[in-house]
Amino acid sequence: MATIYVDNAATTPVSREVLEAMTPYFSEVYGNPSSIFYSVGEQARQALDAARERTARALNAEPGEIYFTSCGTEADNWAVKGTARRMAAQGKKHLITSSIEHHAILHSMAALEREGFEVTYLPVDAEGFVRPEDVDAAIRPDTALVSIMMANNEIGTIEPIAEIAEVCRRRGVLFHTDAVQAVGAIPVDVKALGVDMLSLSAHKFNGPKGVGVLYIRRGVNPVNFMDGGAQEKRRRAGTENLAGIVGLSTALEIAVNGLAEKSKRLSELRDIVLDHVAAMPKVKINGPLDRSKRLPNNVNASFEAAEGESLLLMLDMKGICASSGSACASGSLDPSHVLLAIGLPHEIAHCSLRISFGVQNTVEEARAVCAALDEVVPKVRERSPLWNE
């Protein structure tokens, strides 16, 4: 039985082209990029510089504004905690975020609250949108940072980041966006967006796990998150993961150059499933109904009286890998905080599936997912006392 992997919002397979680009940096160009006084180290330094330039070009940033991290979570932590601690010296200890952020942001905010910072958690509407006017109303004289994600990892909502950034710029407040789900899926131009900081992670766009980026606009200076050596212009210590960085830059370049074609193809797969589940009985589509405001690969739906974990297990028996929400929260039995934030009751939030397509998926696989849902949803409902009632 062939496996159909439709959990690409959790992670994506490394593409063959990316793997081939990375391979020499495990055993041939193995030097430390900081060891520039001999050829092996200088080769590594040149590869690091080239990867930084490619990454910057893909985001319309300057190479000096690109800082490589171990993952998107580290980038989020650095942006939020580093900025908060920097601005606290100026008496600014208020932070603003949304109620549907990834836990890398929410848990960072909670950690800062334990340090004495105050956090405003903005509500979202029924489709998951943050209103720029709500951001404007929440900003105070002591606001240090606003952090709003660019696209939601569970329901696919694409937030009005440029408008929110403009509000923050007008009010003189720094703005960060977690773009981990957005980069490689929709256009991301840091200058056009007007953001001060932006996080991304390679494994969301067919790059390797364990490497990410924090874009920091020139002139913005969060406190260092890791101390040690002089790497990353003395702002992020630790010997660089050169193979991973080469993989990230290669994957990002491929994703950006082929973005229009990729988006069209993923949207086709998404719409096959969205149209199908929307016609099924007692199903609610979660996230934007206007598909132009939804990530091109994202389907999220609640199947009344069909418990999500049971659906996942039955789909897995058919070789289909899907999700009930964020992979980072999959060990929790609590319903998704995102689905609760958009107004779903607990019993409906527990009956939700996320299906997210990748470049490796086909139309035939999308149709197979639809056929599987037609089979497993009624079976799960038959066992549900809620459905029988």
C-alpha positions as CSV (number, residue, x, y, z in Angstrom):
1,M,0.0,0.0,0.0
2,A,1.5,3.3,-1.1
3,T,1.7,6.1,1.4
4,I,-0.1,9.4,0.7
5,Y,1.6,12.1,2.8
6,V,-0.7,15.1,3.2
7,D,0.8,16.7,6.3
8,N,3.2,19.1,4.6
9,A,2.3,21.9,7.0
10,A,4.2,19.8,9.6
11,T,7.2,19.1,7.4
12,T,8.2,18.4,3.8
13,P,10.5,15.9,2.2
14,V,13.9,17.3,1.3
15,S,14.0,17.6,-2.5
16,R,16.6,15.7,-4.5
17,E,18.2,18.9,-5.8
18,V,18.5,20.2,-2.3
19,L,20.0,17.0,-1.0
20,E,22.6,17.0,-3.9
21,A,23.5,20.6,-3.0
22,M,24.0,19.8,0.6
23,T,26.0,16.5,0.2
24,P,29.5,18.0,-0.4
25,Y,29.3,20.0,2.9
26,F,29.2,16.8,5.0
27,S,32.5,15.3,3.8
28,E,34.3,17.4,1.1
29,V,33.9,21.0,2.1
30,Y,34.0,20.2,5.8
31,G,35.9,23.2,7.2
32,N,34.7,25.6,9.9
33,P,33.6,28.8,8.3
34,S,35.4,30.7,11.1
35,S,38.7,29.1,10.2
36,I,39.6,31.4,7.3
37,F,43.4,31.2,7.5
38,Y,43.6,28.0,5.4
39,S,41.8,26.9,2.3
40,V,39.4,24.3,3.8
41,G,38.0,26.9,6.1
42,E,37.9,29.6,3.5
43,Q,36.0,27.3,1.2
44,A,33.4,26.9,3.9
45,R,33.3,30.7,4.5
46,Q,32.7,31.3,0.8
47,A,29.8,28.8,0.7
48,L,28.3,30.4,3.8
49,D,28.5,33.9,2.3
50,A,27.0,32.6,-1.0
51,A,24.1,31.0,0.9
52,R,23.4,34.2,2.8
53,E,23.3,36.2,-0.4
54,R,20.9,33.7,-2.1
55,T,18.7,33.8,1.0
56,A,18.7,37.6,1.1
57,R,17.9,37.8,-2.6
58,A,14.9,35.5,-2.2
59,L,13.4,37.7,0.5
60,N,14.5,41.0,-1.0
61,A,16.7,41.7,2.0
62,E,20.4,42.6,2.4
63,P,22.8,39.8,3.2
64,G,23.8,41.6,6.4
65,E,20.2,41.3,7.6
66,I,20.1,37.5,7.4
67,Y,20.9,35.5,10.5
68,F,20.9,31.7,10.4
69,T,19.4,29.8,13.3
70,S,18.7,26.2,14.3
71,C,15.0,26.5,13.4
72,G,12.0,28.8,13.2
73,T,11.3,28.3,16.9
74,E,14.7,29.7,17.8
75,A,14.2,32.6,15.4
76,D,10.8,33.4,17.1
77,N,12.3,33.2,20.5
78,W,15.2,35.5,19.6
79,A,12.9,38.1,18.0
80,V,10.4,38.2,20.8
81,K,12.6,37.7,23.9
82,G,15.6,39.6,22.5
83,T,13.5,42.6,21.5
84,A,11.5,42.6,24.8
85,R,14.6,42.6,26.9
86,R,16.3,45.3,24.8
87,M,13.2,47.6,25.0
88,A,12.7,46.9,28.7
89,A,15.8,49.2,29.4
90,Q,13.7,52.0,27.9
91,G,10.8,51.2,30.2
92,K,8.8,49.5,27.5
93,K,7.5,46.2,28.8
94,H,4.2,45.7,26.9
95,L,3.9,43.2,24.1
96,I,1.1,42.5,21.6
97,T,0.4,39.2,19.8
98,S,-2.6,37.2,18.6
99,S,-4.5,34.4,20.1
100,I,-3.7,32.0,17.2
101,E,0.1,32.2,17.1
102,H,2.3,29.2,17.0
103,H,3.4,28.0,20.4
104,A,6.9,29.3,19.7
105,I,5.5,32.7,20.0
106,L,2.8,32.1,22.7
107,H,5.2,30.2,25.0
108,S,7.8,32.9,24.5
109,M,5.2,35.5,25.5
110,A,4.2,33.5,28.6
111,A,7.9,33.2,29.6
112,L,8.2,37.0,29.4
113,E,5.0,37.5,31.4
114,R,6.8,35.5,34.2
115,E,9.6,38.0,34.0
116,G,7.2,40.9,34.5
117,F,6.2,41.9,31.0
118,E,2.5,42.5,30.1
119,V,1.1,40.8,27.0
120,T,-2.1,41.7,25.0
121,Y,-3.5,38.7,23.1
122,L,-5.6,40.1,20.3
123,P,-8.7,38.1,19.3
124,V,-9.4,37.0,15.7
125,D,-12.6,36.8,13.7
126,A,-14.4,33.6,12.7
127,E,-11.9,33.1,9.8
128,G,-8.8,33.7,11.9
129,F,-8.0,37.3,10.8
130,V,-6.3,39.9,13.0
131,R,-7.7,43.3,12.3
132,P,-5.1,46.1,11.9
133,E,-7.4,48.5,13.7
134,D,-7.3,46.2,16.8
135,V,-3.5,46.3,16.7
136,D,-3.6,50.1,16.5
137,A,-6.0,50.3,19.4
138,A,-3.8,48.0,21.6
139,I,-0.6,49.9,21.1
140,R,0.4,51.9,24.2
141,P,3.3,54.3,25.0
142,D,5.1,51.4,26.7
143,T,4.6,48.8,23.8
144,A,7.9,47.2,22.9
145,L,6.9,44.8,20.1
146,V,4.0,43.5,18.1
147,S,4.3,39.9,16.7
148,I,1.6,38.6,14.4
149,M,2.1,35.5,12.2
150,M,2.0,35.9,8.4
151,A,-0.1,32.7,7.8
152,N,-1.7,30.4,10.2
153,N,-0.3,26.8,10.3
154,E,-3.6,25.2,11.1
155,I,-6.4,27.0,9.2
156,G,-4.3,28.7,6.5
157,T,-5.4,32.3,7.1
158,I,-3.1,34.8,5.4
159,E,-2.9,37.8,7.7
160,P,-2.8,41.5,6.5
161,I,0.8,41.8,7.5
162,A,1.7,44.8,5.3
163,E,-1.2,46.8,6.9
164,I,-0.3,45.7,10.4
165,A,3.4,46.7,9.8
166,E,2.3,50.1,8.5
167,V,0.3,50.6,11.8
168,C,3.3,49.7,13.8
169,R,5.7,51.9,11.8
170,R,3.3,54.9,12.2
171,R,3.1,54.3,15.9
172,G,6.9,53.8,16.3
173,V,6.6,50.2,17.5
174,L,8.8,47.3,16.3
175,F,7.0,44.5,14.4
176,H,7.9,40.8,13.9
177,T,6.1,38.2,11.9
178,D,6.4,34.5,12.1
179,A,6.4,33.6,8.4
180,V,7.3,29.9,8.9
181,Q,4.2,28.7,7.1
182,A,4.2,31.5,4.5
183,V,7.7,31.4,3.1
184,G,7.8,29.1,0.1
185,A,4.0,29.1,-0.2
186,I,3.1,32.8,-1.0
187,P,5.2,35.8,-2.0
188,V,7.4,37.2,0.9
189,D,9.2,40.5,0.3
190,V,10.5,42.0,3.5
191,K,10.7,45.5,2.1
192,A,7.2,45.4,0.6
193,L,5.8,44.0,3.8
194,G,7.6,46.6,5.9
195,V,8.5,44.2,8.7
196,D,11.3,44.7,11.2
197,M,11.9,41.0,11.8
198,L,10.8,37.8,10.1
199,S,11.2,34.1,11.0
200,L,11.4,31.2,8.6
201,S,12.3,27.5,8.7
202,A,13.8,25.4,5.8
203,H,11.8,22.2,6.4
204,K,8.6,23.8,5.4
205,F,9.7,24.3,1.8
206,N,11.5,21.0,1.0
207,G,14.7,22.0,2.8
208,P,16.3,20.2,5.8
209,K,15.2,20.2,9.4
210,G,17.3,22.0,11.9
211,V,18.0,25.3,10.2
212,G,16.1,28.5,10.0
213,V,16.5,32.3,9.5
214,L,15.7,35.4,11.4
215,Y,15.6,38.5,9.2
216,I,16.5,41.5,11.3
217,R,16.1,44.9,9.5
218,R,19.2,47.0,9.6
219,G,19.1,49.2,12.7
220,V,17.0,46.8,14.8
221,N,19.0,45.3,17.6
222,P,17.4,42.5,19.7
223,V,19.5,41.2,22.6
224,N,21.6,38.2,21.6
225,F,19.8,34.9,22.2
226,M,22.9,32.8,22.3
227,D,26.3,33.9,23.6
228,G,29.7,32.4,22.7
229,G,31.8,32.9,19.6
230,A,31.8,35.7,16.9
231,Q,29.6,33.9,14.4
232,E,26.7,35.7,12.6
233,K,28.3,39.1,13.2
234,R,28.6,38.4,16.9
235,R,24.8,38.2,17.2
236,R,24.2,34.4,17.2
237,A,27.0,32.2,18.5
238,G,27.7,28.6,17.5
239,T,29.4,27.0,14.5
240,E,27.2,27.3,11.5
241,N,25.3,24.3,10.2
242,L,26.8,24.8,6.8
243,A,25.2,21.8,5.0
244,G,21.8,22.9,6.4
245,I,22.3,26.5,5.5
246,V,23.3,25.5,1.9
247,G,20.2,23.3,1.8
248,L,18.0,26.2,3.1
249,S,19.2,28.7,0.6
250,T,18.9,26.2,-2.3
251,A,15.4,25.2,-1.3
252,L,14.3,28.8,-0.8
253,E,15.7,29.8,-4.2
254,I,13.8,26.9,-5.9
255,A,10.6,27.7,-4.0
256,V,10.7,31.4,-4.9
257,N,11.6,30.9,-8.5
258,G,8.8,28.4,-9.0
259,L,6.3,30.0,-6.7
260,A,3.6,30.8,-9.3
261,E,3.5,27.4,-10.8
262,K,3.7,25.7,-7.3
263,S,0.9,27.8,-5.9
264,K,-1.4,27.0,-8.9
265,R,-0.7,23.3,-8.6
266,L,-1.2,23.2,-4.8
267,S,-4.4,25.3,-5.1
268,E,-5.8,22.7,-7.5
269,L,-5.2,19.9,-5.1
270,R,-6.5,21.9,-2.1
271,D,-9.7,22.9,-4.0
272,I,-10.4,19.2,-5.0
273,V,-10.6,18.3,-1.3
274,L,-12.2,21.6,-0.1
275,D,-15.0,21.2,-2.7
276,H,-15.5,17.6,-1.7
277,V,-15.6,18.0,2.0
278,A,-17.9,21.1,1.8
279,A,-20.5,18.9,0.1
280,M,-20.3,16.2,2.8
281,P,-23.1,16.3,5.5
282,K,-22.4,18.1,8.8
283,V,-19.0,19.5,7.9
284,K,-17.6,23.0,8.6
285,I,-14.7,24.4,6.7
286,N,-12.3,26.2,9.0
287,G,-10.4,29.3,7.9
288,P,-11.1,31.8,5.1
289,L,-13.9,30.9,2.6
290,D,-12.2,33.3,0.2
291,R,-9.5,31.0,-1.0
292,S,-7.3,33.8,-2.2
293,K,-6.8,34.6,1.5
294,R,-5.9,31.0,2.4
295,L,-2.6,29.2,2.0
296,P,-2.7,27.4,-1.4
297,N,-2.1,24.0,0.2
298,N,-4.3,24.1,3.3
299,V,-7.6,22.3,4.0
300,N,-9.0,22.4,7.6
301,A,-12.5,21.0,8.3
302,S,-14.5,19.8,11.2
303,F,-16.6,16.7,10.8
304,E,-19.4,16.8,13.4
305,A,-19.4,13.8,15.8
306,A,-16.3,12.3,14.1
307,E,-13.5,12.5,16.6
308,G,-10.3,13.8,14.9
309,E,-7.8,11.2,16.4
310,S,-10.1,8.4,15.3
311,L,-10.2,9.8,11.8
312,L,-6.4,10.0,11.7
313,L,-6.0,6.4,12.8
314,M,-8.4,5.1,10.2
315,L,-6.8,7.3,7.5
316,D,-3.4,5.9,8.5
317,M,-4.7,2.4,8.0
318,K,-5.4,3.4,4.4
319,G,-1.9,4.8,4.1
320,I,-2.9,8.5,4.4
321,C,-0.9,10.7,6.7
322,A,-2.8,13.8,7.8
323,S,-3.1,15.9,11.0
324,S,-5.6,17.2,13.5
325,G,-3.6,20.4,13.9
326,S,-0.2,21.7,14.6
327,A,2.5,19.0,14.8
328,C,4.1,20.8,17.7
329,A,1.0,20.2,19.8
330,S,0.1,16.7,18.6
331,G,1.0,15.2,22.0
332,S,-1.7,17.2,23.7
333,L,-5.3,15.9,24.1
334,D,-6.6,19.5,24.3
335,P,-8.4,20.9,21.3
336,S,-6.6,23.3,19.1
337,H,-6.2,26.8,20.6
338,V,-6.6,28.1,17.0
339,L,-10.0,26.5,16.5
340,L,-11.2,27.6,19.9
341,A,-10.0,31.1,19.1
342,I,-12.2,31.3,16.0
343,G,-15.2,30.3,18.0
344,L,-15.6,26.5,17.6
345,P,-17.0,24.7,20.7
346,H,-14.7,22.0,22.2
347,E,-16.8,19.2,20.8
348,I,-16.5,20.5,17.2
349,A,-12.8,21.4,17.5
350,H,-12.0,17.9,18.6
351,C,-13.5,16.6,15.3
352,S,-11.2,18.5,12.9
353,L,-8.7,17.5,10.3
354,R,-5.9,19.4,8.6
355,I,-4.8,18.2,5.2
356,S,-1.9,20.1,3.6
357,F,-0.4,19.3,0.2
358,G,3.1,19.5,-1.0
359,V,4.9,19.5,-4.4
360,Q,5.1,15.7,-4.4
361,N,1.4,15.2,-4.2
362,T,-0.8,14.5,-7.3
363,V,-4.4,14.9,-8.4
364,E,-4.9,11.2,-8.0
365,E,-3.8,11.4,-4.4
366,A,-6.2,14.3,-3.7
367,R,-9.0,12.2,-5.1
368,A,-7.9,9.2,-3.0
369,V,-8.1,11.4,0.1
370,C,-11.7,12.3,-0.8
371,A,-12.6,8.7,-1.3
372,A,-11.1,7.7,2.0
373,L,-12.9,10.4,3.8
374,D,-16.2,9.2,2.3
375,E,-15.5,5.8,3.9
376,V,-13.9,6.6,7.3
377,V,-16.1,9.6,8.4
378,P,-19.4,7.5,8.5
379,K,-17.6,4.7,10.2
380,V,-16.3,6.9,13.0
381,R,-19.7,8.6,13.3
382,E,-21.4,5.2,13.7
383,R,-19.5,4.7,16.9
384,S,-20.2,8.1,18.2
385,P,-22.9,8.5,20.9
386,L,-23.2,12.2,19.8
387,W,-24.0,11.2,16.2
388,N,-26.5,8.5,17.3
389,E,-28.3,11.0,19.5
